[in-house]
Amino acid sequence: MSARRRDNAGRDQRAQALLFFALGDPTRLALLAKLSRGSSCSIVRLTEGSALTRQAVTKHLRVLQHAGLVRAVRRGREQLYRLEPGPIDDAKRALEQISRQWDAALLRLKAFVEE
């Protein structure tokens, strides 16, 4: 494997690790669920019906932004956040690939045991 491919593979793995880290928190999943309803939301709207402070929500949104799951747009004095679905599709593809690898490994094990 060339150095360039190794660098790209390492970068992809780091991006996937950030993505799964961001998805691994119930609060962040709840924020993504609110954002998945379609429209952009402000911090005020994202904290409605929650015991979380604006500062806590901001912290979680930064993690989601860093993973590429959320994009912020400034409108006047407000920051509006919206869901970026691309990384979720990437996560789905990564999980499907892992699933195929496990299926293949289990088939090899089954063949070995049945010999």
C-alpha positions in Angstrom: 0.0 0.0 0.0 1.4 3.4 -0.9 2.0 6.1 1.6 -0.7 8.2 0.1 -3.3 5.4 0.4 -2.2 4.7 4.0 -2.7 8.4 4.8 -6.1 8.5 3.3 -7.1 5.3 5.1 -5.9 6.7 8.4 -7.8 9.9 7.8 -11.0 7.9 6.9 -10.6 5.9 10.1 -10.1 9.1 12.2 -13.2 10.6 10.6 -15.2 7.4 11.3 -14.0 7.4 14.9 -15.1 11.1 15.4 -18.4 10.2 13.8 -19.1 7.2 16.0 -18.0 9.1 19.1 -20.4 11.9 18.3 -23.2 9.4 17.7 -22.4 7.6 21.0 -24.0 10.1 23.3 -27.8 10.1 24.1 -27.9 13.9 24.3 -26.3 14.3 20.9 -28.6 11.7 19.4 -31.6 13.7 20.8 -30.2 16.9 19.3 -29.8 15.1 15.9 -33.4 13.8 16.2 -34.7 17.4 16.7 -32.6 18.6 13.8 -33.8 15.7 11.5 -37.3 17.2 11.5 -36.1 19.4 8.6 -35.7 23.0 9.6 -32.8 24.8 11.1 -32.9 25.4 14.8 -31.5 27.9 17.2 -30.0 27.0 20.6 -33.2 28.3 22.2 -35.3 25.9 20.2 -32.9 23.0 20.8 -33.1 23.5 24.6 -36.9 23.7 24.7 -38.4 20.8 26.7 -35.0 19.8 28.0 -33.2 20.3 31.3 -30.0 21.1 29.5 -28.5 24.5 29.6 -27.6 26.5 26.5 -23.9 26.0 27.3 -24.3 22.2 27.5 -26.2 22.2 24.2 -23.5 24.4 22.6 -20.8 21.9 23.8 -22.7 19.0 22.2 -23.3 20.9 19.0 -19.5 21.6 18.7 -18.9 17.8 18.9 -21.5 17.2 16.2 -20.0 20.0 14.0 -16.5 18.6 14.4 -17.8 15.2 13.2 -19.5 16.9 10.2 -23.0 16.0 11.4 -24.2 19.6 11.9 -23.6 22.8 10.2 -24.1 26.3 11.8 -25.2 29.3 9.9 -25.4 32.8 11.4 -28.6 34.7 10.8 -28.4 38.1 12.4 -27.5 37.6 16.1 -28.6 33.9 16.0 -26.7 30.8 15.1 -28.9 28.3 13.4 -28.0 24.6 13.2 -29.0 22.1 10.6 -28.4 18.4 10.1 -25.8 17.3 7.5 -27.0 13.8 6.4 -23.8 12.8 4.5 -21.8 11.6 7.5 -24.8 9.4 8.6 -24.8 7.8 5.2 -21.0 7.2 5.7 -21.7 5.6 9.1 -24.3 3.3 7.5 -21.9 2.2 4.8 -19.1 1.6 7.4 -21.5 -0.6 9.5 -22.6 -2.5 6.4 -19.0 -3.2 5.5 -18.2 -4.4 9.0 -21.4 -6.6 8.8 -20.3 -8.1 5.5 -16.8 -8.8 7.0 -18.4 -10.6 10.0 -20.7 -12.6 7.8 -17.7 -13.7 5.7 -15.7 -14.6 8.8 -18.7 -16.6 10.2 -19.1 -18.5 6.9 -15.4 -19.4 7.0 -15.7 -20.6 10.6 -18.7 -22.6 9.7 -16.9 -24.3 6.8 -13.9 -25.0 9.0 -16.0 -26.6 11.8 -18.0 -28.7 9.3 -14.9 -30.1 7.7 
